[in-house]
Amino acid sequence: MIGWIVVRVLISAFTKALSRASHLPELVIEFLVRFLSVLLYVVLVLVVLATLGIDVSSVVLGPRR
């Protein structure tokens, strides 16, 4: 739950900073915000799974060859 709140705060801060500081088109800003959102939520899920004791090293590192 705390991780979800932290992700929302980070996304909000990133959106505000990017909107104020850059002269990028709105579509580019929306793409960057959505990309960061997905990335942060994936990291959050991996952290939660690792905290629960599930081995996520194969997900992070990729399959063995």
MDAnalysis code that builds the backbone (N, CA, C; Angstrom):
import MDAnalysis as mda
import numpy as np

u = mda.Universe.empty(195, n_residues=65, atom_resindex=np.repeat(np.arange(65), 3), trajectory=True)
u.add_TopologyAttr("name", ["N", "CA", "C"] * 65)
u.add_TopologyAttr("resid", np.arange(1, 66))
u.add_TopologyAttr("resname", ["MET", "ILE", "GLY", "TRP", "ILE", "VAL", "VAL", "ARG", "VAL", "LEU", "ILE", "SER", "ALA", "PHE", "THR", "LYS", "ALA", "LEU", "SER", "ARG", "ALA", "SER", "HIS", "LEU", "PRO", "GLU", "LEU", "VAL", "ILE", "GLU", "PHE", "LEU", "VAL", "ARG", "PHE", "LEU", "SER", "VAL", "LEU", "LEU", "TYR", "VAL", "VAL", "LEU", "VAL", "LEU", "VAL", "VAL", "LEU", "ALA", "THR", "LEU", "GLY", "ILE", "ASP", "VAL", "SER", "SER", "VAL", "VAL", "LEU", "GLY", "PRO", "ARG", "ARG"])
u.atoms.positions = np.array([
    [0.818, -1.189, 0.000],
    [0.000, 0.000, 0.000],
    [0.866, 1.259, 0.000],
    [1.899, 1.240, 0.807],
    [2.806, 2.391, 0.867],
    [3.522, 2.564, -0.468],
    [3.907, 1.464, -1.069],
    [4.577, 1.530, -2.372],
    [3.689, 2.151, -3.432],
    [2.410, 1.815, -3.402],
    [1.462, 2.381, -4.371],
    [1.367, 3.888, -4.192],
    [1.330, 4.338, -2.957],
    [1.258, 5.776, -2.670],
    [2.536, 6.472, -3.135],
    [3.668, 5.858, -2.872],
    [4.948, 6.436, -3.298],
    [5.004, 6.548, -4.819],
    [4.554, 5.528, -5.518],
    [4.537, 5.568, -6.981],
    [3.642, 6.700, -7.473],
    [2.470, 6.852, -6.892],
    [1.554, 7.928, -7.302],
    [2.169, 9.307, -7.069],
    [2.849, 9.485, -5.936],
    [3.488, 10.766, -5.635],
    [4.618, 11.037, -6.620],
    [5.422, 10.027, -6.919],
    [6.518, 10.195, -7.882],
    [6.001, 10.546, -9.273],
    [4.943, 9.890, -9.696],
    [4.369, 10.164, -11.013],
    [3.820, 11.587, -11.063],
    [3.149, 11.991, -10.007],
    [2.600, 13.344, -9.946],
    [3.707, 14.391, -9.980],
    [4.753, 14.184, -9.201],
    [5.877, 15.122, -9.186],
    [6.575, 15.175, -10.539],
    [6.747, 14.018, -11.170],
    [7.383, 13.957, -12.488],
    [6.544, 14.704, -13.524],
    [5.238, 14.520, -13.467],
    [4.347, 15.189, -14.409],
    [4.410, 16.704, -14.238],
    [4.342, 17.169, -13.014],
    [4.395, 18.608, -12.760],
    [5.730, 19.199, -13.184],
    [6.818, 18.530, -12.844],
    [8.149, 19.033, -13.190],
    [8.347, 19.062, -14.697],
    [7.897, 18.035, -15.365],
    [8.067, 17.963, -16.808],
    [7.202, 18.995, -17.519],
    [6.024, 19.234, -17.018],
    [5.131, 20.217, -17.629],
    [5.665, 21.637, -17.475],
    [6.234, 21.935, -16.315],
    [6.745, 23.276, -16.058],
    [8.089, 23.546, -16.719],
    [8.988, 22.580, -16.658],
    [10.376, 22.828, -17.038],
    [10.667, 22.629, -18.519],
    [9.833, 21.924, -19.223],
    [10.164, 21.623, -20.612],
    [9.155, 22.246, -21.568],
    [9.574, 22.351, -22.781],
    [8.698, 22.860, -23.833],
    [8.312, 21.728, -24.779],
    [8.198, 20.536, -24.203],
    [7.833, 19.370, -24.996],
    [6.346, 19.395, -25.305],
    [5.981, 18.798, -26.422],
    [4.543, 18.691, -26.724],
    [3.834, 17.833, -25.668],
    [2.557, 18.090, -25.497],
    [1.766, 17.380, -24.494],
    [1.763, 15.871, -24.727],
    [1.775, 15.455, -25.977],
    [1.771, 14.027, -26.296],
    [3.056, 13.347, -25.821],
    [4.181, 14.022, -25.959],
    [5.461, 13.467, -25.509],
    [5.470, 13.367, -23.984],
    [4.968, 14.389, -23.321],
    [4.900, 14.363, -21.858],
    [4.010, 13.211, -21.390],
    [2.869, 13.027, -22.039],
    [1.966, 11.932, -21.669],
    [2.636, 10.575, -21.871],
    [3.376, 10.422, -22.971],
    [4.084, 9.165, -23.216],
    [5.122, 8.903, -22.128],
    [5.911, 9.906, -21.787],
    [6.940, 9.733, -20.763],
    [6.334, 9.406, -19.401],
    [5.234, 10.057, -19.072],
    [4.569, 9.790, -17.796],
    [4.017, 8.368, -17.769],
    [3.405, 7.939, -18.841],
    [2.868, 6.563, -18.877],
    [3.986, 5.531, -18.837],
    [5.089, 5.800, -19.524],
    [6.232, 4.888, -19.507],
    [6.795, 4.771, -18.095],
    [6.972, 5.909, -17.433],
    [7.474, 5.891, -16.058],
    [6.492, 5.181, -15.136],
    [5.207, 5.382, -15.336],
    [4.191, 4.720, -14.513],
    [4.297, 3.204, -14.617],
    [4.352, 2.711, -15.823],
    [4.449, 1.263, -16.029],
    [5.733, 0.726, -15.415],
    [6.824, 1.426, -15.624],
    [8.109, 0.998, -15.083],
    [8.076, 0.945, -13.553],
    [7.543, 1.976, -12.924],
    [7.484, 2.003, -11.464],
    [6.554, 0.932, -10.908],
    [5.440, 0.678, -11.575],
    [4.531, -0.363, -11.092],
    [5.137, -1.761, -11.255],
    [5.884, -1.993, -12.304],
    [6.564, -3.285, -12.466],
    [7.596, -3.470, -11.362],
    [8.366, -2.423, -11.090],
    [9.350, -2.503, -10.005],
    [8.645, -2.742, -8.671],
    [7.532, -2.062, -8.453],
    [6.767, -2.249, -7.213],
    [6.294, -3.692, -7.069],
    [5.763, -4.267, -8.131],
    [5.301, -5.660, -8.082],
    [6.469, -6.595, -7.780],
    [7.609, -6.369, -8.402],
    [8.778, -7.217, -8.143],
    [9.250, -7.089, -6.696],
    [9.230, -5.892, -6.161],
    [9.638, -5.693, -4.764],
    [8.664, -6.383, -3.815],
    [7.383, -6.268, -4.087],
    [6.380, -6.919, -3.224],
    [6.535, -8.433, -3.279],
    [6.718, -8.976, -4.470],
    [6.894, -10.426, -4.594],
    [8.156, -10.892, -3.878],
    [9.240, -10.128, -3.998],
    [10.480, -10.486, -3.310],
    [10.300, -10.407, -1.793],
    [9.538, -9.435, -1.332],
    [9.270, -9.300, 0.097],
    [8.450, -10.474, 0.620],
    [7.567, -10.982, -0.209],
    [6.753, -12.139, 0.186],
    [7.523, -13.449, 0.131],
    [8.761, -13.406, -0.337],
    [9.599, -14.597, -0.363],
    [9.604, -15.330, -1.687],
    [9.013, -14.745, -2.706],
    [8.994, -15.367, -4.021],
    [10.262, -14.976, -4.764],
    [10.913, -15.949, -5.368],
    [12.167, -15.699, -6.080],
    [11.876, -14.992, -7.406],
    [12.316, -13.755, -7.520],
    [12.094, -12.983, -8.739],
    [13.390, -12.781, -9.522],
    [14.452, -13.451, -9.113],
    [15.737, -13.252, -9.788],
    [15.682, -13.691, -11.249],
    [14.920, -14.736, -11.557],
    [14.830, -15.182, -12.946],
    [14.064, -14.172, -13.797],
    [13.131, -13.442, -13.196],
    [12.390, -12.418, -13.916],
    [13.288, -11.224, -14.200],
    [14.096, -10.870, -13.229],
    [14.972, -9.704, -13.350],
    [16.142, -10.002, -14.284],
    [16.752, -11.162, -14.093],
    [17.962, -11.502, -14.839],
    [17.684, -12.170, -16.178],
    [16.520, -12.728, -16.348],
    [16.205, -13.440, -17.582],
    [16.469, -14.926, -17.428],
    [16.032, -15.696, -18.407],
    [16.189, -17.155, -18.323],
    [17.643, -17.574, -18.530],
    [17.963, -18.729, -17.951],
    [19.309, -19.299, -18.155],
    [19.403, -19.886, -19.549],
    [20.600, -19.929, -20.052],
    [20.812, -20.546, -21.364],
    [21.661, -21.756, -21.240],
])
